[in-house]
Amino acid sequence: MTANPLAPYVAGMTWGWTGVRGTWAAPEAAASMRAMTGIGVNWTAIAYAAVQETAQSTVVPFREEPTVTDDEVVWAIREAKSLGLKVCLKPVVNVGDGTWRAYIGFFDWDVPGEPTWGDWFASYREFIVHSARIAEAEGCEMLCVGCEMVRADGREAEWRELLASVREVYSGLVTYNCDKYQEDHVTWWDAVDVVSSSGYYPIDRWEAELDRIEPVVAASGKPFFFMEAGCPSRTGSPNRPNDWSLPGDPSGAEQARYYEAMFAACDARPWVGGFMLWDWPPMLYAEADAAANDDYCPYGKPAADLIARHYAERTAG
């Protein structure tokens, strides 16, 4: 049997989002990453975004502001490795007008004079292959080729072509981060090394969703982990963990309650290989302000101790 490349466990955290130029390669960013090691992580996903103008734009301008520069990406990788962390490089596309990237899409059949999937994938592929070259040069253990691209998920031929191009320049593990509820809709899991998804499931839905995901993972024959998962420290968020704008009062207790339920459900499923939790910003708030912070980062909140204990237990030995 082939050894599990995720062993013993992905005790991970996403760092750096949204990758705005000028916020990395700074003392504050270095301090943030050092603080992240305090919760016992052994992996980090270094995440940054290129911003296309609209959901129907076909140009992904990854060399332009606000995207971090190549030098900043290399700095973050080297900083993480200096702290003993394995690195998943995670280039992502966002939309400048605020539309969620899941809605990037075009006509199923090309129409003269209209934007096309082919045009978009050509630009997106250039962005991802460029990132793959950086990942190879810097020894990143994993590369994530896409995140929550729900409308694009069905473009199997284009994804296979992109993955073939990536493998020409990158020798590490390759994954794709599908969105929640989409694990059983991706038809090209055989083309990646690791299956991963965003696990923002309501607190009372974990068992049902894991029941649904399990046969998908088994059929793929690939290792699996949650490339994203987490919950804002806010009242109401355990029932809507994917909604970063949900109104509610700051509540570290609510965030910790969600993590307890999520870890308990997933610990009972040995095929869940870990988490790349969401998320840890490059400009960290003061620990004294943690109780008033209602975002996803667990720094200084009850969930931080819970995560540290969980990760220590899963990576011990």
Beta strands, then each sheet from edge to edge (+ up, - down):
strand 1: 10-15
strand 2: 43-52
strand 3: 86-95
strand 4: 142-147
strand 5: 173-178
strand 6: 194-198
strand 7: 224-228
strand 8: 272-280
sheet 1: 1+ 2+ 3+ 4+ 5+ 6+ 7+ 8+ 1+
end
